[in-house]
Amino acid sequence: MSTTPLPGIGVQYDLTTREHRHLSVVAHRDGTRTVNLYRADDPDACAQSLHLTVAETTSLIDALMPSHHSPNLLHTTDLGLVAERIELSGHSYWNGRVLGETRMRTETGVSIVAVLRRAEARPSPAPDFRLAGGDTLIVIGTREGVDAAASILGRE
């Protein structure tokens, strides 16, 4: 597989299958994906293009990955730590409140290492960072801590 940055758009991943078919996936900055399948007789000519919403992309990932993998799981280590995405609902109790009010590290031992908002990442948000519905929080901690964090952040 090869990777090509597409400035202002996202990243394109190209793959040639065992059957010598060329396909690509464009991961757009807004979270949507475009899957392209190229003609067998001309690998530079696109035969079919399918644009997927974020929800459709998540469903496709669920179908392609074993059921014990979460699409929100970013990484796991032999040390028992996981990094995961937790999305804040627009109806969340925390919508409009500052991060420090969650008492996340104190209550769960989990660290919020970044907040993704639209196409921007806010690394190491301070306690006075104001949360908004639609934010995706990148958290790191034990499996139990991350589950507890998801429960706290899911409060409406």
N, C-alpha and C positions, 0 to 999 in steps of 0.2 A: 504494500500500500504506500502511496506517496501523498504528501501533504503540500498544499499550495496556499499561502496566505492570500486573501483577496481584500486589499485595503478598503475600508469603508463598508465591506459586505460581510466578511467572516472568513471561513477557511473551507477549502475544497479538499476532499479526500477522494483519491482515485484508487480503484482496485481492479485488477484483472483476475477473473475467476479461473479455476482449474480447467474450465471449458473454453478458456481464452475469450471470455466476454468481458467487455469494459463497462464498468459502472462508476458513477461518482455520487458523492453526497456533499452538498454545499450546506455547511452549518452557518446559518445567518446569525448576525449579532443579536437579533431580537428573539432567538430561541427556535425559530422555525427552521425547517430543513427542506431542501429540494433534492430529490433522488432522480438521477438521470441514468438511463440505460441506453447504450450505444449500439448501433447496428453491427451485426457479426461480419458483414462484408465490407464495412467501412467504420473502423473503430473511432473515427473522428466525427461521425455523423450521429447525432442524437436521435434515437428512435422513439423514446418516450421520456417525458419529464413529469414528475409528480411533486407538487408542493404540499408539504405537511404542516399543519398547525403545531403548536407546542404540545397540545393534548394528544394529537395523532402521533407525534413523534414519540411521546412517552409510551403510548400503547404499543407502537411498533417495537420499541426497546424491550418492553415487557414480553412481547411475543418471541423476540430473538434471544433473550437471555433466560437462563434457568430461573425458575420461580423463587429460589432462595436469594436471588440478588435483587436489591432494591434499586430503582432508577435514580433514587436520591443519594445512594451510597457513592461517595467519591473515592474512598480509600480505606483500607483496613490494614493493620499491622500485626505482627506476631506479639507485640507488646499489649494487645488488647484495646488499642485505640482505634476509633473510626472517625472519619471526616464525612459529614453528610450535609445535604442541602435541606433546609426547612423553609417552606414558603409561608409567608404571613398573609392570611386572608384579608380581604377588604373589610370584613366584618369583625376582625380581630379586636379583642379588648386592648391590644397593644398599639393599634393603629393611631398614630399621632402622639404616642407617649415616648419618653426617652428610654434608651436602652438600659440605663442603670436601674430603672424601676423594676425590670424583670428579675433582678438579683440572680441572674443566671448562674454565674460562677459559684456564688454562695450556696444556692439551692441545689445545684446539680453537679458541680465540679466541671461543667462544660465551658469551653471558651468559644466566644463568637469571634472568629478571625477575619470575617469580611461580610459585607452586605452588598448584594447585587441589586441594583435598582435600574430598571430599563436596560440600557446597554452599558452601564457604568458599574465598576467595582469600587467599593469603599473599603480598603483594607484597614484592619485594626481600628474599628469604630470606637470612639470614646464613649464614656457613660452618658454624656449629654447628646449623643447622636439621636435624632428623632426618627422613629420607625414609621413606615407607611405601608398600607395595604399593597400587596403585590411584591414587596421586598422578598428576596430570597436570602436567608441567613446561612452562612457557611459555618458550621460548628464542628468542634473537635472535642472528643472525650471518650469515656467508656461507652459500651453499648447501652448500659443501663442509664447512664447520664444523658446520652443523646435521646433516648426514648423519653426520659423525664422532661428534657428541654422541649421536645416536640409537643408533649402534653401541655406544658406551660404556655408555649407560643400558640397553641391551637385554641386557647381560651377565647370565647366570644362574649 
